[in-house]
Amino acid sequence: MNKSLDPRINRLNIDKYPADLTRKVPLDQFGTYEVFTQSKTEQPYQHEGIVHAPSKEMAFIFAKEQFSRRMTCSGLFVVETKNIFVTATTENNINVYHTVSEKFDTTGHLEQYEFFHLLKRGKQHLHVGSIEARNAQEALALAKPAFSEEDPVLNAWIIKTKDILFSSEEDTIIWNTLPDKKFRNASAYKASDKIKAFKESQKSTL
């Protein structure tokens, strides 16, 4: 904890970066689900946003409509917001893994957890791998050696794999034609080139 000049603050004994995991807080509305997409098969999944839905299945349908119709997409999954464990968010390029406690509950059975990292403010969380552990706190502690010396991780999300609804091979059919539909992207219209050509034509008529 950083020392404050105000003794009242010091008496609170508040850690600047809490070592324990907390659950990501859902919004007080219709159930919220986090959406992750994969633009190409060789690229990692990236967090895109949220949808409100009464069930995981409906959330998946809404996510496909909202986040995968314009840009290229090869995969998509949704997970309920309350099932995401989050670390504190650090500042000044401090790696959040330096604050991770190595104490964790050792009861339970092994399950797979997916890891997502935020490497820069303003960017999105990216999938970096998975690990087997008995709980999310243990998974975080086990991941610490692999990531504590890497580029600063400002925030980490940990999700139990079985809580995720993944797209299937059948779902990918709807994305196969996206690369051919260039009219959906603003870059396909080359507005700057048309403006330049128009200005040149105006000069030639003067």
PyMOL commands that place a pseudoatom at each C-alpha (Angstrom):
pseudoatom trace, name=CA, resn=MET, resi=1, chain=A, elem=C, hetatm=0, pos=[0.000, 0.000, 0.000]
pseudoatom trace, name=CA, resn=ASN, resi=2, chain=A, elem=C, hetatm=0, pos=[1.295, 3.466, -0.872]
pseudoatom trace, name=CA, resn=LYS, resi=3, chain=A, elem=C, hetatm=0, pos=[1.669, 5.712, 2.170]
pseudoatom trace, name=CA, resn=SER, resi=4, chain=A, elem=C, hetatm=0, pos=[-0.525, 8.780, 2.228]
pseudoatom trace, name=CA, resn=LEU, resi=5, chain=A, elem=C, hetatm=0, pos=[0.177, 12.043, 3.989]
pseudoatom trace, name=CA, resn=ASP, resi=6, chain=A, elem=C, hetatm=0, pos=[-3.321, 11.797, 5.416]
pseudoatom trace, name=CA, resn=PRO, resi=7, chain=A, elem=C, hetatm=0, pos=[-3.250, 9.531, 8.519]
pseudoatom trace, name=CA, resn=ARG, resi=8, chain=A, elem=C, hetatm=0, pos=[-6.959, 8.788, 8.082]
pseudoatom trace, name=CA, resn=ILE, resi=9, chain=A, elem=C, hetatm=0, pos=[-6.197, 7.097, 4.765]
pseudoatom trace, name=CA, resn=ASN, resi=10, chain=A, elem=C, hetatm=0, pos=[-3.369, 5.052, 6.256]
pseudoatom trace, name=CA, resn=ARG, resi=11, chain=A, elem=C, hetatm=0, pos=[-5.656, 3.784, 9.023]
pseudoatom trace, name=CA, resn=LEU, resi=12, chain=A, elem=C, hetatm=0, pos=[-7.958, 2.274, 6.391]
pseudoatom trace, name=CA, resn=ASN, resi=13, chain=A, elem=C, hetatm=0, pos=[-5.177, -0.158, 5.409]
pseudoatom trace, name=CA, resn=ILE, resi=14, chain=A, elem=C, hetatm=0, pos=[-6.378, -0.422, 1.802]
pseudoatom trace, name=CA, resn=ASP, resi=15, chain=A, elem=C, hetatm=0, pos=[-4.235, -2.331, -0.697]
pseudoatom trace, name=CA, resn=LYS, resi=16, chain=A, elem=C, hetatm=0, pos=[-3.704, -0.389, -3.913]
pseudoatom trace, name=CA, resn=TYR, resi=17, chain=A, elem=C, hetatm=0, pos=[-3.930, -3.568, -5.992]
pseudoatom trace, name=CA, resn=PRO, resi=18, chain=A, elem=C, hetatm=0, pos=[-5.904, -6.293, -4.170]
pseudoatom trace, name=CA, resn=ALA, resi=19, chain=A, elem=C, hetatm=0, pos=[-4.344, -9.712, -4.649]
pseudoatom trace, name=CA, resn=ASP, resi=20, chain=A, elem=C, hetatm=0, pos=[-7.593, -11.675, -4.522]
pseudoatom trace, name=CA, resn=LEU, resi=21, chain=A, elem=C, hetatm=0, pos=[-9.910, -12.283, -7.464]
pseudoatom trace, name=CA, resn=THR, resi=22, chain=A, elem=C, hetatm=0, pos=[-13.394, -10.822, -7.587]
pseudoatom trace, name=CA, resn=ARG, resi=23, chain=A, elem=C, hetatm=0, pos=[-16.267, -11.737, -9.882]
pseudoatom trace, name=CA, resn=LYS, resi=24, chain=A, elem=C, hetatm=0, pos=[-16.966, -9.308, -12.721]
pseudoatom trace, name=CA, resn=VAL, resi=25, chain=A, elem=C, hetatm=0, pos=[-20.070, -7.391, -11.641]
pseudoatom trace, name=CA, resn=PRO, resi=26, chain=A, elem=C, hetatm=0, pos=[-23.047, -7.737, -14.020]
pseudoatom trace, name=CA, resn=LEU, resi=27, chain=A, elem=C, hetatm=0, pos=[-25.217, -4.762, -14.883]
pseudoatom trace, name=CA, resn=ASP, resi=28, chain=A, elem=C, hetatm=0, pos=[-28.552, -4.430, -13.083]
pseudoatom trace, name=CA, resn=GLN, resi=29, chain=A, elem=C, hetatm=0, pos=[-30.597, -5.220, -16.189]
pseudoatom trace, name=CA, resn=PHE, resi=30, chain=A, elem=C, hetatm=0, pos=[-31.598, -8.216, -18.280]
pseudoatom trace, name=CA, resn=GLY, resi=31, chain=A, elem=C, hetatm=0, pos=[-28.878, -10.854, -17.929]
pseudoatom trace, name=CA, resn=THR, resi=32, chain=A, elem=C, hetatm=0, pos=[-25.592, -9.671, -19.464]
pseudoatom trace, name=CA, resn=TYR, resi=33, chain=A, elem=C, hetatm=0, pos=[-23.284, -11.871, -21.509]
pseudoatom trace, name=CA, resn=GLU, resi=34, chain=A, elem=C, hetatm=0, pos=[-19.771, -11.061, -22.689]
pseudoatom trace, name=CA, resn=VAL, resi=35, chain=A, elem=C, hetatm=0, pos=[-19.048, -11.647, -26.371]
pseudoatom trace, name=CA, resn=PHE, resi=36, chain=A, elem=C, hetatm=0, pos=[-15.708, -12.777, -27.798]
pseudoatom trace, name=CA, resn=THR, resi=37, chain=A, elem=C, hetatm=0, pos=[-14.919, -13.138, -31.498]
pseudoatom trace, name=CA, resn=GLN, resi=38, chain=A, elem=C, hetatm=0, pos=[-12.110, -14.570, -33.597]
pseudoatom trace, name=CA, resn=SER, resi=39, chain=A, elem=C, hetatm=0, pos=[-11.523, -12.811, -36.905]
pseudoatom trace, name=CA, resn=LYS, resi=40, chain=A, elem=C, hetatm=0, pos=[-9.292, -15.561, -38.362]
pseudoatom trace, name=CA, resn=THR, resi=41, chain=A, elem=C, hetatm=0, pos=[-8.591, -19.104, -37.204]
pseudoatom trace, name=CA, resn=GLU, resi=42, chain=A, elem=C, hetatm=0, pos=[-4.941, -18.361, -36.430]
pseudoatom trace, name=CA, resn=GLN, resi=43, chain=A, elem=C, hetatm=0, pos=[-5.732, -15.301, -34.326]
pseudoatom trace, name=CA, resn=PRO, resi=44, chain=A, elem=C, hetatm=0, pos=[-6.761, -15.232, -30.642]
pseudoatom trace, name=CA, resn=TYR, resi=45, chain=A, elem=C, hetatm=0, pos=[-10.280, -14.582, -29.456]
pseudoatom trace, name=CA, resn=GLN, resi=46, chain=A, elem=C, hetatm=0, pos=[-10.921, -10.957, -28.512]
pseudoatom trace, name=CA, resn=HIS, resi=47, chain=A, elem=C, hetatm=0, pos=[-13.557, -9.411, -26.265]
pseudoatom trace, name=CA, resn=GLU, resi=48, chain=A, elem=C, hetatm=0, pos=[-16.022, -7.354, -28.335]
pseudoatom trace, name=CA, resn=GLY, resi=49, chain=A, elem=C, hetatm=0, pos=[-18.740, -6.220, -25.940]
pseudoatom trace, name=CA, resn=ILE, resi=50, chain=A, elem=C, hetatm=0, pos=[-21.901, -7.366, -24.200]
pseudoatom trace, name=CA, resn=VAL, resi=51, chain=A, elem=C, hetatm=0, pos=[-25.440, -8.377, -25.072]
pseudoatom trace, name=CA, resn=HIS, resi=52, chain=A, elem=C, hetatm=0, pos=[-28.527, -8.574, -22.875]
pseudoatom trace, name=CA, resn=ALA, resi=53, chain=A, elem=C, hetatm=0, pos=[-30.436, -11.839, -23.082]
pseudoatom trace, name=CA, resn=PRO, resi=54, chain=A, elem=C, hetatm=0, pos=[-32.650, -14.171, -21.023]
pseudoatom trace, name=CA, resn=SER, resi=55, chain=A, elem=C, hetatm=0, pos=[-30.430, -17.202, -21.690]
pseudoatom trace, name=CA, resn=LYS, resi=56, chain=A, elem=C, hetatm=0, pos=[-27.025, -18.227, -22.982]
pseudoatom trace, name=CA, resn=GLU, resi=57, chain=A, elem=C, hetatm=0, pos=[-28.543, -19.517, -26.216]
pseudoatom trace, name=CA, resn=MET, resi=58, chain=A, elem=C, hetatm=0, pos=[-30.380, -16.263, -26.930]
pseudoatom trace, name=CA, resn=ALA, resi=59, chain=A, elem=C, hetatm=0, pos=[-27.236, -14.311, -26.061]
pseudoatom trace, name=CA, resn=PHE, resi=60, chain=A, elem=C, hetatm=0, pos=[-25.375, -16.308, -28.698]
pseudoatom trace, name=CA, resn=ILE, resi=61, chain=A, elem=C, hetatm=0, pos=[-27.967, -15.445, -31.353]
pseudoatom trace, name=CA, resn=PHE, resi=62, chain=A, elem=C, hetatm=0, pos=[-27.884, -11.748, -30.432]
pseudoatom trace, name=CA, resn=ALA, resi=63, chain=A, elem=C, hetatm=0, pos=[-24.080, -11.791, -30.441]
pseudoatom trace, name=CA, resn=LYS, resi=64, chain=A, elem=C, hetatm=0, pos=[-23.968, -13.249, -33.957]
pseudoatom trace, name=CA, resn=GLU, resi=65, chain=A, elem=C, hetatm=0, pos=[-26.306, -10.537, -35.199]
pseudoatom trace, name=CA, resn=GLN, resi=66, chain=A, elem=C, hetatm=0, pos=[-24.527, -7.681, -33.470]
pseudoatom trace, name=CA, resn=PHE, resi=67, chain=A, elem=C, hetatm=0, pos=[-20.837, -8.562, -33.623]
pseudoatom trace, name=CA, resn=SER, resi=68, chain=A, elem=C, hetatm=0, pos=[-20.203, -10.925, -36.536]
pseudoatom trace, name=CA, resn=ARG, resi=69, chain=A, elem=C, hetatm=0, pos=[-22.141, -9.633, -39.524]
pseudoatom trace, name=CA, resn=ARG, resi=70, chain=A, elem=C, hetatm=0, pos=[-19.889, -6.816, -40.717]
pseudoatom trace, name=CA, resn=MET, resi=71, chain=A, elem=C, hetatm=0, pos=[-16.306, -7.870, -40.119]
pseudoatom trace, name=CA, resn=THR, resi=72, chain=A, elem=C, hetatm=0, pos=[-14.694, -11.211, -40.986]
pseudoatom trace, name=CA, resn=CYS, resi=73, chain=A, elem=C, hetatm=0, pos=[-15.318, -13.843, -38.335]
pseudoatom trace, name=CA, resn=SER, resi=74, chain=A, elem=C, hetatm=0, pos=[-14.275, -17.465, -37.876]
pseudoatom trace, name=CA, resn=GLY, resi=75, chain=A, elem=C, hetatm=0, pos=[-15.462, -18.084, -34.320]
pseudoatom trace, name=CA, resn=LEU, resi=76, chain=A, elem=C, hetatm=0, pos=[-17.566, -16.609, -31.532]
pseudoatom trace, name=CA, resn=PHE, resi=77, chain=A, elem=C, hetatm=0, pos=[-18.477, -17.452, -27.961]
pseudoatom trace, name=CA, resn=VAL, resi=78, chain=A, elem=C, hetatm=0, pos=[-20.488, -15.980, -25.113]
pseudoatom trace, name=CA, resn=VAL, resi=79, chain=A, elem=C, hetatm=0, pos=[-20.235, -16.284, -21.343]
pseudoatom trace, name=CA, resn=GLU, resi=80, chain=A, elem=C, hetatm=0, pos=[-22.438, -14.841, -18.626]
pseudoatom trace, name=CA, resn=THR, resi=81, chain=A, elem=C, hetatm=0, pos=[-20.828, -11.797, -17.029]
pseudoatom trace, name=CA, resn=LYS, resi=82, chain=A, elem=C, hetatm=0, pos=[-21.085, -13.157, -13.488]
pseudoatom trace, name=CA, resn=ASN, resi=83, chain=A, elem=C, hetatm=0, pos=[-18.987, -16.187, -14.478]
pseudoatom trace, name=CA, resn=ILE, resi=84, chain=A, elem=C, hetatm=0, pos=[-15.916, -14.069, -15.239]
pseudoatom trace, name=CA, resn=PHE, resi=85, chain=A, elem=C, hetatm=0, pos=[-13.313, -13.653, -12.503]
pseudoatom trace, name=CA, resn=VAL, resi=86, chain=A, elem=C, hetatm=0, pos=[-11.337, -10.407, -12.749]
pseudoatom trace, name=CA, resn=THR, resi=87, chain=A, elem=C, hetatm=0, pos=[-8.171, -9.095, -11.167]
pseudoatom trace, name=CA, resn=ALA, resi=88, chain=A, elem=C, hetatm=0, pos=[-7.535, -5.520, -10.155]
pseudoatom trace, name=CA, resn=THR, resi=89, chain=A, elem=C, hetatm=0, pos=[-6.499, -3.133, -12.941]
pseudoatom trace, name=CA, resn=THR, resi=90, chain=A, elem=C, hetatm=0, pos=[-2.995, -1.773, -12.462]
pseudoatom trace, name=CA, resn=GLU, resi=91, chain=A, elem=C, hetatm=0, pos=[-1.426, 1.526, -13.498]
pseudoatom trace, name=CA, resn=ASN, resi=92, chain=A, elem=C, hetatm=0, pos=[1.980, 2.758, -14.687]
pseudoatom trace, name=CA, resn=ASN, resi=93, chain=A, elem=C, hetatm=0, pos=[2.882, -0.463, -16.523]
pseudoatom trace, name=CA, resn=ILE, resi=94, chain=A, elem=C, hetatm=0, pos=[2.748, -2.544, -13.343]
pseudoatom trace, name=CA, resn=ASN, resi=95, chain=A, elem=C, hetatm=0, pos=[2.187, -6.200, -14.202]
pseudoatom trace, name=CA, resn=VAL, resi=96, chain=A, elem=C, hetatm=0, pos=[-0.894, -7.431, -12.351]
pseudoatom trace, name=CA, resn=TYR, resi=97, chain=A, elem=C, hetatm=0, pos=[0.795, -10.818, -11.862]
pseudoatom trace, name=CA, resn=HIS, resi=98, chain=A, elem=C, hetatm=0, pos=[3.263, -9.147, -9.499]
pseudoatom trace, name=CA, resn=THR, resi=99, chain=A, elem=C, hetatm=0, pos=[0.323, -8.583, -7.134]
pseudoatom trace, name=CA, resn=VAL, resi=100, chain=A, elem=C, hetatm=0, pos=[-1.097, -12.112, -7.326]
pseudoatom trace, name=CA, resn=SER, resi=101, chain=A, elem=C, hetatm=0, pos=[-1.294, -14.026, -4.061]
pseudoatom trace, name=CA, resn=GLU, resi=102, chain=A, elem=C, hetatm=0, pos=[0.095, -17.551, -4.079]
pseudoatom trace, name=CA, resn=LYS, resi=103, chain=A, elem=C, hetatm=0, pos=[-2.385, -18.640, -1.413]
pseudoatom trace, name=CA, resn=PHE, resi=104, chain=A, elem=C, hetatm=0, pos=[-5.432, -20.508, -2.676]
pseudoatom trace, name=CA, resn=ASP, resi=105, chain=A, elem=C, hetatm=0, pos=[-7.961, -23.160, -1.718]
pseudoatom trace, name=CA, resn=THR, resi=106, chain=A, elem=C, hetatm=0, pos=[-6.738, -26.673, -2.515]
pseudoatom trace, name=CA, resn=THR, resi=107, chain=A, elem=C, hetatm=0, pos=[-10.095, -28.433, -2.344]
pseudoatom trace, name=CA, resn=GLY, resi=108, chain=A, elem=C, hetatm=0, pos=[-12.175, -29.469, -5.336]
pseudoatom trace, name=CA, resn=HIS, resi=109, chain=A, elem=C, hetatm=0, pos=[-11.347, -31.163, -8.631]
pseudoatom trace, name=CA, resn=LEU, resi=110, chain=A, elem=C, hetatm=0, pos=[-9.384, -30.001, -11.662]
pseudoatom trace, name=CA, resn=GLU, resi=111, chain=A, elem=C, hetatm=0, pos=[-11.213, -27.978, -14.307]
pseudoatom trace, name=CA, resn=GLN, resi=112, chain=A, elem=C, hetatm=0, pos=[-10.000, -25.974, -17.283]
pseudoatom trace, name=CA, resn=TYR, resi=113, chain=A, elem=C, hetatm=0, pos=[-9.861, -22.170, -17.120]
pseudoatom trace, name=CA, resn=GLU, resi=114, chain=A, elem=C, hetatm=0, pos=[-9.357, -19.728, -20.002]
pseudoatom trace, name=CA, resn=PHE, resi=115, chain=A, elem=C, hetatm=0, pos=[-7.159, -16.638, -19.573]
pseudoatom trace, name=CA, resn=PHE, resi=116, chain=A, elem=C, hetatm=0, pos=[-7.673, -13.224, -21.173]
pseudoatom trace, name=CA, resn=HIS, resi=117, chain=A, elem=C, hetatm=0, pos=[-5.258, -10.301, -20.798]
pseudoatom trace, name=CA, resn=LEU, resi=118, chain=A, elem=C, hetatm=0, pos=[-5.577, -6.546, -21.175]
pseudoatom trace, name=CA, resn=LEU, resi=119, chain=A, elem=C, hetatm=0, pos=[-2.170, -5.247, -22.285]
pseudoatom trace, name=CA, resn=LYS, resi=120, chain=A, elem=C, hetatm=0, pos=[-3.053, -1.618, -22.944]
pseudoatom trace, name=CA, resn=ARG, resi=121, chain=A, elem=C, hetatm=0, pos=[-5.811, 0.719, -21.812]
pseudoatom trace, name=CA, resn=GLY, resi=122, chain=A, elem=C, hetatm=0, pos=[-8.373, 1.348, -24.523]
pseudoatom trace, name=CA, resn=LYS, resi=123, chain=A, elem=C, hetatm=0, pos=[-7.760, -2.073, -26.070]
pseudoatom trace, name=CA, resn=GLN, resi=124, chain=A, elem=C, hetatm=0, pos=[-9.703, -5.303, -25.621]
pseudoatom trace, name=CA, resn=HIS, resi=125, chain=A, elem=C, hetatm=0, pos=[-8.921, -8.438, -23.635]
pseudoatom trace, name=CA, resn=LEU, resi=126, chain=A, elem=C, hetatm=0, pos=[-7.220, -11.145, -25.716]
pseudoatom trace, name=CA, resn=HIS, resi=127, chain=A, elem=C, hetatm=0, pos=[-7.187, -14.894, -25.129]
pseudoatom trace, name=CA, resn=VAL, resi=128, chain=A, elem=C, hetatm=0, pos=[-3.699, -16.045, -24.131]
pseudoatom trace, name=CA, resn=GLY, resi=129, chain=A, elem=C, hetatm=0, pos=[-4.195, -19.659, -23.104]
pseudoatom trace, name=CA, resn=SER, resi=130, chain=A, elem=C, hetatm=0, pos=[-5.774, -22.075, -20.666]
pseudoatom trace, name=CA, resn=ILE, resi=131, chain=A, elem=C, hetatm=0, pos=[-4.774, -23.959, -17.543]
pseudoatom trace, name=CA, resn=GLU, resi=132, chain=A, elem=C, hetatm=0, pos=[-6.188, -26.699, -15.339]
pseudoatom trace, name=CA, resn=ALA, resi=133, chain=A, elem=C, hetatm=0, pos=[-6.816, -25.855, -11.696]
pseudoatom trace, name=CA, resn=ARG, resi=134, chain=A, elem=C, hetatm=0, pos=[-9.210, -26.538, -8.828]
pseudoatom trace, name=CA, resn=ASN, resi=135, chain=A, elem=C, hetatm=0, pos=[-10.457, -22.946, -8.718]
pseudoatom trace, name=CA, resn=ALA, resi=136, chain=A, elem=C, hetatm=0, pos=[-9.874, -19.583, -10.385]
pseudoatom trace, name=CA, resn=GLN, resi=137, chain=A, elem=C, hetatm=0, pos=[-7.485, -18.305, -7.699]
pseudoatom trace, name=CA, resn=GLU, resi=138, chain=A, elem=C, hetatm=0, pos=[-5.297, -21.386, -8.066]
pseudoatom trace, name=CA, resn=ALA, resi=139, chain=A, elem=C, hetatm=0, pos=[-5.377, -20.984, -11.861]
pseudoatom trace, name=CA, resn=LEU, resi=140, chain=A, elem=C, hetatm=0, pos=[-4.172, -17.399, -11.484]
pseudoatom trace, name=CA, resn=ALA, resi=141, chain=A, elem=C, hetatm=0, pos=[-1.352, -18.427, -9.154]
pseudoatom trace, name=CA, resn=LEU, resi=142, chain=A, elem=C, hetatm=0, pos=[-0.271, -21.234, -11.494]
pseudoatom trace, name=CA, resn=ALA, resi=143, chain=A, elem=C, hetatm=0, pos=[-0.198, -18.797, -14.421]
pseudoatom trace, name=CA, resn=LYS, resi=144, chain=A, elem=C, hetatm=0, pos=[1.956, -16.289, -12.531]
pseudoatom trace, name=CA, resn=PRO, resi=145, chain=A, elem=C, hetatm=0, pos=[5.371, -17.785, -13.485]
pseudoatom trace, name=CA, resn=ALA, resi=146, chain=A, elem=C, hetatm=0, pos=[4.468, -17.720, -17.180]
pseudoatom trace, name=CA, resn=PHE, resi=147, chain=A, elem=C, hetatm=0, pos=[3.310, -14.105, -17.314]
pseudoatom trace, name=CA, resn=SER, resi=148, chain=A, elem=C, hetatm=0, pos=[5.010, -12.187, -14.494]
pseudoatom trace, name=CA, resn=GLU, resi=149, chain=A, elem=C, hetatm=0, pos=[8.066, -11.425, -16.635]
pseudoatom trace, name=CA, resn=GLU, resi=150, chain=A, elem=C, hetatm=0, pos=[6.177, -10.725, -19.866]
pseudoatom trace, name=CA, resn=ASP, resi=151, chain=A, elem=C, hetatm=0, pos=[4.953, -7.347, -21.137]
pseudoatom trace, name=CA, resn=PRO, resi=152, chain=A, elem=C, hetatm=0, pos=[2.908, -5.684, -18.384]
pseudoatom trace, name=CA, resn=VAL, resi=153, chain=A, elem=C, hetatm=0, pos=[-0.532, -7.243, -18.033]
pseudoatom trace, name=CA, resn=LEU, resi=154, chain=A, elem=C, hetatm=0, pos=[-2.836, -4.523, -16.706]
pseudoatom trace, name=CA, resn=ASN, resi=155, chain=A, elem=C, hetatm=0, pos=[-5.816, -6.777, -16.032]
pseudoatom trace, name=CA, resn=ALA, resi=156, chain=A, elem=C, hetatm=0, pos=[-6.700, -10.459, -16.352]
pseudoatom trace, name=CA, resn=TRP, resi=157, chain=A, elem=C, hetatm=0, pos=[-9.989, -12.266, -16.812]
pseudoatom trace, name=CA, resn=ILE, resi=158, chain=A, elem=C, hetatm=0, pos=[-10.305, -15.944, -15.882]
pseudoatom trace, name=CA, resn=ILE, resi=159, chain=A, elem=C, hetatm=0, pos=[-13.250, -17.997, -17.150]
pseudoatom trace, name=CA, resn=LYS, resi=160, chain=A, elem=C, hetatm=0, pos=[-14.133, -21.613, -16.492]
pseudoatom trace, name=CA, resn=THR, resi=161, chain=A, elem=C, hetatm=0, pos=[-14.223, -23.296, -19.905]
pseudoatom trace, name=CA, resn=LYS, resi=162, chain=A, elem=C, hetatm=0, pos=[-17.449, -25.174, -19.205]
pseudoatom trace, name=CA, resn=ASP, resi=163, chain=A, elem=C, hetatm=0, pos=[-19.274, -21.856, -18.615]
pseudoatom trace, name=CA, resn=ILE, resi=164, chain=A, elem=C, hetatm=0, pos=[-18.600, -20.783, -22.225]
pseudoatom trace, name=CA, resn=LEU, resi=165, chain=A, elem=C, hetatm=0, pos=[-20.964, -21.384, -25.150]
pseudoatom trace, name=CA, resn=PHE, resi=166, chain=A, elem=C, hetatm=0, pos=[-18.744, -21.788, -28.222]
pseudoatom trace, name=CA, resn=SER, resi=167, chain=A, elem=C, hetatm=0, pos=[-19.729, -21.589, -31.863]
pseudoatom trace, name=CA, resn=SER, resi=168, chain=A, elem=C, hetatm=0, pos=[-19.819, -24.889, -33.747]
pseudoatom trace, name=CA, resn=GLU, resi=169, chain=A, elem=C, hetatm=0, pos=[-18.626, -25.811, -37.226]
pseudoatom trace, name=CA, resn=GLU, resi=170, chain=A, elem=C, hetatm=0, pos=[-22.199, -25.420, -38.448]
pseudoatom trace, name=CA, resn=ASP, resi=171, chain=A, elem=C, hetatm=0, pos=[-22.228, -21.812, -37.215]
pseudoatom trace, name=CA, resn=THR, resi=172, chain=A, elem=C, hetatm=0, pos=[-19.211, -20.917, -39.355]
pseudoatom trace, name=CA, resn=ILE, resi=173, chain=A, elem=C, hetatm=0, pos=[-21.286, -21.324, -42.517]
pseudoatom trace, name=CA, resn=ILE, resi=174, chain=A, elem=C, hetatm=0, pos=[-22.908, -17.932, -41.929]
pseudoatom trace, name=CA, resn=TRP, resi=175, chain=A, elem=C, hetatm=0, pos=[-19.477, -16.264, -41.946]
pseudoatom trace, name=CA, resn=ASN, resi=176, chain=A, elem=C, hetatm=0, pos=[-18.054, -17.900, -45.083]
pseudoatom trace, name=CA, resn=THR, resi=177, chain=A, elem=C, hetatm=0, pos=[-19.351, -15.178, -47.406]
pseudoatom trace, name=CA, resn=LEU, resi=178, chain=A, elem=C, hetatm=0, pos=[-18.325, -12.198, -45.265]
pseudoatom trace, name=CA, resn=PRO, resi=179, chain=A, elem=C, hetatm=0, pos=[-14.999, -11.598, -47.098]
pseudoatom trace, name=CA, resn=ASP, resi=180, chain=A, elem=C, hetatm=0, pos=[-16.949, -11.239, -50.363]
pseudoatom trace, name=CA, resn=LYS, resi=181, chain=A, elem=C, hetatm=0, pos=[-19.299, -8.594, -48.982]
pseudoatom trace, name=CA, resn=LYS, resi=182, chain=A, elem=C, hetatm=0, pos=[-16.879, -5.695, -49.109]
pseudoatom trace, name=CA, resn=PHE, resi=183, chain=A, elem=C, hetatm=0, pos=[-19.714, -3.199, -49.444]
pseudoatom trace, name=CA, resn=ARG, resi=184, chain=A, elem=C, hetatm=0, pos=[-20.250, -3.596, -45.683]
pseudoatom trace, name=CA, resn=ASN, resi=185, chain=A, elem=C, hetatm=0, pos=[-16.899, -1.958, -44.930]
pseudoatom trace, name=CA, resn=ALA, resi=186, chain=A, elem=C, hetatm=0, pos=[-16.386, 1.778, -45.268]
pseudoatom trace, name=CA, resn=SER, resi=187, chain=A, elem=C, hetatm=0, pos=[-12.878, 1.184, -46.635]
pseudoatom trace, name=CA, resn=ALA, resi=188, chain=A, elem=C, hetatm=0, pos=[-14.363, -0.502, -49.711]
pseudoatom trace, name=CA, resn=TYR, resi=189, chain=A, elem=C, hetatm=0, pos=[-15.810, 2.771, -50.945]
pseudoatom trace, name=CA, resn=LYS, resi=190, chain=A, elem=C, hetatm=0, pos=[-12.444, 4.579, -51.188]
pseudoatom trace, name=CA, resn=ALA, resi=191, chain=A, elem=C, hetatm=0, pos=[-14.055, 7.958, -50.571]
pseudoatom trace, name=CA, resn=SER, resi=192, chain=A, elem=C, hetatm=0, pos=[-10.728, 9.798, -50.423]
pseudoatom trace, name=CA, resn=ASP, resi=193, chain=A, elem=C, hetatm=0, pos=[-9.790, 8.563, -53.911]
pseudoatom trace, name=CA, resn=LYS, resi=194, chain=A, elem=C, hetatm=0, pos=[-13.131, 9.708, -55.306]
pseudoatom trace, name=CA, resn=ILE, resi=195, chain=A, elem=C, hetatm=0, pos=[-12.798, 13.135, -53.689]
pseudoatom trace, name=CA, resn=LYS, resi=196, chain=A, elem=C, hetatm=0, pos=[-9.290, 13.511, -55.091]
pseudoatom trace, name=CA, resn=ALA, resi=197, chain=A, elem=C, hetatm=0, pos=[-10.459, 12.511, -58.580]
pseudoatom trace, name=CA, resn=PHE, resi=198, chain=A, elem=C, hetatm=0, pos=[-13.345, 14.970, -58.352]
pseudoatom trace, name=CA, resn=LYS, resi=199, chain=A, elem=C, hetatm=0, pos=[-11.032, 17.823, -57.367]
pseudoatom trace, name=CA, resn=GLU, resi=200, chain=A, elem=C, hetatm=0, pos=[-8.693, 16.995, -60.240]
pseudoatom trace, name=CA, resn=SER, resi=201, chain=A, elem=C, hetatm=0, pos=[-11.596, 17.029, -62.686]
pseudoatom trace, name=CA, resn=GLN, resi=202, chain=A, elem=C, hetatm=0, pos=[-12.708, 20.401, -61.341]
pseudoatom trace, name=CA, resn=LYS, resi=203, chain=A, elem=C, hetatm=0, pos=[-9.237, 21.849, -61.905]
pseudoatom trace, name=CA, resn=SER, resi=204, chain=A, elem=C, hetatm=0, pos=[-9.203, 20.664, -65.511]
pseudoatom trace, name=CA, resn=THR, resi=205, chain=A, elem=C, hetatm=0, pos=[-12.471, 22.457, -66.259]
pseudoatom trace, name=CA, resn=LEU, resi=206, chain=A, elem=C, hetatm=0, pos=[-11.303, 25.807, -64.872]
for i in range(1, 206): cmd.bond("trace and resi %d" % i, "trace and resi %d" % (i + 1))
show_as sticks, trace
zoom trace
